[in-house]
Amino acid sequence: MDAETPEPYRAAPLSPSDIRSVFLGLMLAMLLSALDQTIVATAMPTIGRDLGGLDQLPWVVTAYLLASTAVTPLYGKFSDMHGRRVTLLIAITIFVVGSIACALAPTMLALILARGLQGLGGGGLIALSQTIVADMVTPRERGRYQVYFAAAFSVASLAGPVLGGFFAQNLHWSLIFWINLPLGIVAFLLTNDRLKKLPQVGRSHRLDVLGAVLLVGANTSLMLMLNWGGADHAWNSAPILLLGAASAALWAAFLARMLAASEPLIPLQLLADRVIGFATLASAFGMGTYIGLAIFVPIYFEVALGMSARQSGFALTPLMIGIVIGSTLSGRLMASVEHYKRAPIAGVSVAILSIGAVALESASLPLWLLLVLLFCASVGLGTVMPVATVAVQNAAPAGHLGTATAAMNFSRQLFGAIVVAIYGAIVLSGHEAGGGLTLETLSTRGANPELAATFRYVFMAATAGLVASLAFFALMEERPFRDRPRD
């Protein structure tokens, strides 16, 4: 037995029915977090009319993203210190309390603050759900569980905007937050008792408070820069340049702290591991690119093809379905093949060819062929998340399983935000007469051949990101899977 895994490993194992119950609770927890990143967008005009402060509406989304991204690594470390059960229950509780505060918010400022509180809970739900699965089942079995997590993201991406619009137009916008209350309670009840049976790692940790403060500060300033740049302020304006300088300084200080601390928030030996480091980078580039495509492809449909918002939403379906199919294929292959990284290498290669073809022929592709290429790219990208997540967890020491999983999720979210900012800068900089044009107003202008032409460079940037993901997968060591959940 590993030196980091002492006697508490002997806790009673979970039965198949326990695992099913816990996993259902984890699925609900992950769906809560994923849904609240998409359900608000279509309800925002109604919220703005009811609460006033239309100029502050973007903060309803930004506050949640800032908070949830910043705390993700902290949840991983905290779960390694105090156990998965208590950490997950705290995250669910904070999320539900934040949801209630959102539903009852009397002003826009109160709603923004409540969304920040909600994000503090939501930031732990995804990483903790993946970590708990790693505690329950062996690496070879985990692939098929990752498939359901990918499905939760796809359901949230498709159903979120529809539900948000329906509640806002036909009932009341507060229901987009009240719906989290029963789902959160069920997730709490399904996981509470059964997670007591989880084996406890039992290793003593200390939280690097200074490192945590530096990381939160570096991430927050970077996210603010990415959200404000090109929208509220020009990229070369003083506020954006100051935020960029502050972020760079804080990231440098965080790196210095990781080198100097006796137990850093994210141990460098984890990132230096040839599996964890390369799998994290491959996942960040692959899934970050997918996040960018999921946001910009509907805009492309509306700008280049003149579709309505509803039509572009339907046209996005192949991109969302493909990710589930790709995840299913790679998840099931992992259980039966020795060379499990061949699936994402093949899948990302297909995605590169598909998006590359869109980049080269975006102006002349018929709609049916465009949708086929996007579907093929999505299937290829679906192979990334299950393999990267399981490879990282298989390589991570038992005492750092939560930290490694959370670090990978954090890098995914952060790179996704960077990709969205880069794509936005490409599109907006290609619009010569674009005074006051923002991502929010792009689709309101209808078909625009001049603007549509710039999307070729977006797809080229996506292809470059996928090439980087493929390179990191090729460099990742293919370490044999262990035959126990944790050794």
N, C-alpha and C positions, 0 to 999 in steps of 0.2 A: 504493500500500500504506500502511496506517495506520502512524503513527509508533511505535506500541507493538508492531508486528509486524515485527521485522527479519529478517535473512537466514535464520535457522534454519527458516523456514517451508518451505524447499525440500526438506525430508526426503521420502523416498520415500513415495508414497501407498499406502494399504492397498488390496489387491485385494478383490473381492467375497467371496472365500473367507476372507480375513483378517478382514473385517468380520463375517462370520457366526461365525467362531470366537471373536473377541473378544466379540461380543454374547452368545454362549452363556455365556462365562465371566462376563460382567457380570450376566446373568440369574441365574446360580448365586450370585454374590456378593450380589445384592439379595435373593434368596430366603433366603439364610442369615440376613441381618439381619432381614427381615420375620418369618421363621419363629420366631426366638428371642424375639420379643415376644409370641407366642401359645402356643407349644408347652409352656411351663413350667406354665401355670396349672392344668391338670387333673392334673398329676403332683405338685403341691405337698403334698397330704395324705400321699402315700406318702413323699416326701422328708422331711417333718417327722417321720414315725414312725421312719424309718431313722437320721436324723442328730440327732434331738432338737431342742430349741429352737423349739417350735411358735410361740411368741410372736414369733419373728424371721422367720417365713415371708414376710411381705409384703416384706421387704428383698431377697428373691431376685429379685423383679420390679423393685422400686424402684432397686436398685443399678445394674441394666442400663440403665434408662431415664435415670437421672441422668447416668451416664457417657456414654451414646451421644448424648444431646441436647446436653450441654455441649461436646463436642469437634467437633460437626458443622461449625461455622464455621471451626475451626482447620484441618480437613482441606482445606477449600476454599482457604484462603490458602496452605497448604503446597503444594498441587498447583500453584498459580500460580507458586510460587517454585522448586520442584524437579522439576516434571513430574508427569503423571498416573500413569505406569507405576510409578515407585518409591513414590509415595504409596499407590496401590491395593494394591500387593504388601505394603507395611507393614501396611495395614489388615487384609488377609486373614490375614497371619501372626499379628498380635496377636489377632485373633478366634479363630483355630484354637488358638493356645496357651492362650487363656482358656477355650476349650471343653474342652480336655484337662484343665486345672486343675479345671474344674467337675465333670467325670466322675470325677476321682480325689479329690475333696474328702472328707476324713474327718470334718469337723464342719460345722455350719451356718455358723459364722463364716468358715471357709475357703471354703465355697460362695459366700457373699455377696461376699467379696473377689474370688473368681474371676469372678463375674458382672460385677463392676465392670470387671475387666480385659477381659472379653469385650465389654462395652459400649464400651470405648475403641477397639476395632477395628470393632465394628458401626456406630458412629456415622459412619464415613467411607464405608461400602460403598454406601449409596443415593445420596448426593450425588455421589460420584465416578463411579458408573456412569452417571448422567445426564450428567455433564460430559464423559465420554469419548465418549459417543454424539454429543455436540455437536461434538467434535473430528473425528469421522469422517465425518459426513454433513451435507448442507445442511439449513437450517431447515425447508424444505418436506418433506424426507424424515423428519425426526425424529418427526413426529406418530405415524407407524405403529409406531415403536420404543417410544414411550411407552405404547402399548397393551399391549405385553408386560409392561412394568413394572407396570401396573395389574393385569394378570392374576396376576403374582407375588404382589402384596399380597392379592388375593382368595383365591388358593390357600393362602397362609399363614394367612389368617383362618379358612378352612374346615377345612383339613387339620391345622393346628397343634394345636388342642385334641384332635382325634381321635387323632393320633399320640402326643401326650403321654400321654393316658389309656391307650392300648393298650400302650405300652412300660412304663408304670408298673405296670399290672395284670397283664400277661402275661409280661413279660421282666424288665427292670430299668430303673429311672428314669435311670440313667447313660447309657443309649442315646440319650436326647434330646440329649445333648451329643456322644457319640461319632459320631453321624451327621454332624456338621459336619466331621469330619476328612476323609473321602473327598471330600465336596462342596467343601470349601475347597481341597484339593490339586488337584482337577480345575480349579477356577476359576483357581488360580495358574498351572497349566501352560498353560491355554488363552490366557491374556492375557500371559504373561511375554514371549515372543519377539516376538510380533506388535505389542505396544504400543511396541516400540523404533522402529517405523516412524512413530509419530505425529509430526506436525509439532510442534516445540517453539516456544513463544512467545518464549522468550529474553529476557524482560524482568527486570531486576534488582528484587527486592523485599526488604523488611526486615520481619521479624515484629515487630509491636507487642506485646512481652511484657507490659507493664503493662495494655494493653487486653485481652489474652487472659485475664489473671488476673482482672480486673474482670468480664469477661463470664462466665467460669466461675463466679465467686462469686455474681454476681447471679442467674444461671440456677439454680444449685444451691439457693440459699436459697429461691427462688420455688417450685421443684419440691418441695422438702421441705415448704414451707407447704401446697402444694396436696395433697400425699399424706397429710400428718398431719391437716390441718384437717377437722373433722367426724368423724374416725375415731379416731385416737389421742388427740387433744386437741380441745376445743371451739374454735370459730372465734374466740371472744373470750378465749381463755386466753393466759397470758403467753408461752409458747413460740411460739405462732402469731403473736401480735402482734410479738414480737421478730424472728422470721424475716421477716415482712412489712416491718418497718421497715428491716432489714438489706438486703433485696432492693431496696427503693425507693432506699436510699442508694447501693447499688452500681450500680444502673441509671443513676442520675443521674451518678455518677462516670464510668461508661462513656461516657455521652453527652458529658460534658465532655472526656473523653480523645479521642473521635472528632473533636471540634471543634479540639482543640489539637495532636494528633499530626501530624507531617509525612507519615506514611503509616499511617493508622489501620487496625485489623484489618478493619473494614468501612467503606470510604470513603463518606462522606455523599453524594458526587455520584452514587453508584450508586443509593442509596435515593431521591434527589431526582429521578431520571429518571422521566418520566411513564409509561414502560412498566414499568420494573423495580419502582418503588415501588408502583404500583397493582396490577400483576399479582401481586406478592408478597402484598399485603393481600387481594386477591380469593381467592388460593389458600389463605391462612391461614384465612379465614373459611369458605370452602367446604369444604375438606378437614378442617379442625378440627371443623366441624359433623358431617361424615360419621363421623369417629372417635368422636365422642360418641354418635351414633345407633347405631353398630355395637356399642358397649358397653351402652347402656341399652335398646335395643329388645328383646334377649333377656330382660332383667330385667322389662320391661313385659309380655312374653308370659307369664312365669311368675307375676307378681304379679296382673295384670289378668285373664288368661285361664286361670290354673291349670295351665299346661303344665309338663311335666317339663323338666329341663335338656336332654335329648336332643331332645325335641319342639321346644323353642325354638331349638335349633341348626339343625334342619331348616327351621324357619319363617324363619330368618334368610337362607336361601339366596337368595331374590329380591333382597335388598339387596346381596349380594355379587356376584351375576351381573350385575345392572344396571350396576354400576360399570364392568365390562369392556365391556359393550355400548356404553355412553356414550363411553368412551375410544376404542373402535374407530371410532365414528361421527365424532367430532371429529378424531381423528388422520388419518383418510382424507380428510375434508373439507379439512383444512389443505393437503393436497397439490394441491388443484384449484381452490380458491376464493381470491378476493382479500381479501374481508372475513371473515377467519378468526375474529374475536371474536364474530361473530353466533351461532356454535354454543354457546359457554358462556352467552351472554346468554339464548338461547332455552332451553337446558338448565336453567339455574338458575331461570328463571321457572317452568318445569314443576315443579321441585323445591319451589319456594315454594308453589305451588298445592296440590301433593300433601301436603306436611307440614302446611300450613295447614288442609287438610281434616281430617287426622288430629287436629290440635289441637282443632278445633271439634266433631268428632263422635266422639272417641275412645271414649266410653262406649257408643255405639250401633252402631258399624261392624261388619258381619259380617266374619269372619276373611278370607274370600276378597277382599273389597274392601280391607281393610287391607293385605293382601299386595300387591295390585295397586298401591295408592298408594305403598307403600314401594319397589316395583320401579320405578315411574315416577320417583320422587324420586332413586333411585340412578342410573338412566340419565341423568337431568339432571346430577347431580353428577359423573358420569363424564366429562363434557365439560370439566371444569375443569382437571384436572391437565395433560393434554397441551398445551393452548393456553397456560396460564400458564407452564409450564416452557419451551416453545419461544420464547414472546414474550420472556421474561427473557433467555434465552441469545442471541437474535437482537439484542437491544439492548445487551448487555454488551460492553465493550471486550475485545479478545482477551486482554489481560494480566490481566483480572479475571473471566474466565469462571467459574473454579472458585469464587471468592469469592461471586459473585452467585448461582450455583446452590446453594451451601451455605447462604447466608443465607435463601433461599426455603425450603429444606427445614427449616432451624432454626425459622423462624417457623411453619411448618406443625405441627411437633412441639410447640412451645411452646404454640401456641394450642389444639391438641388437648388438652393437659393442663389448660389453663385451662377449656375447655368441659366436660370430664369433671368437674372440681371444681364448676363452677357447676350442672351437672345434678344431681350428687350432693347438693349443698346444697339444691336445690329439693325433691328427693324426701324427704330426711331431715327437713327443716324442716316439711314437710307432714304428718308422722306425729306426732300429738300424744302418743301413748303409746309413743314410741320409745326408751325408755331402753336404751342399749347397742346400738341398731340401727346397723348399718354396711352399706356396699354389699355386703360379703361375705356378710352374713346375710339380705339382702333376699329372695332367691329361696327360702330355706329355710323361709319362713313360709307358702308356698302362696298361693292366691288371697286377696287382701285388697282389698275394694272401697274402703276409706278411703284406702289407699296408692295404689291404682290411679288415683284421681281426681287426684292431684297430678301425674301424668304429663302431663296436659293442658298444664301450665305448662312442662314440659320441651319438648314439641313446639312451644309458642309461642316459647320461647327459641331453638329450632332454626330456626324460621321467621325470627326477627329476624336470626340470624346469616347466613342465606341472602340476606336482603334486603341486608345489608351487602356480601356478596360480589358480588351483582348490581350494586350501585351502583359498586363499585370497578372492575368490568369495564367498565361504561359510561364511566367516567372515563379508562380506560387508552387511551393513544394506540395506534392500529393502524398500526404502522410496517411498511413493506413488507419482506418476507423477503429476505435476501441470497441470492445464488446460489452461494456457496461456504461450506464449513464454518466458516471464520473469515476475516475480512477485516482 
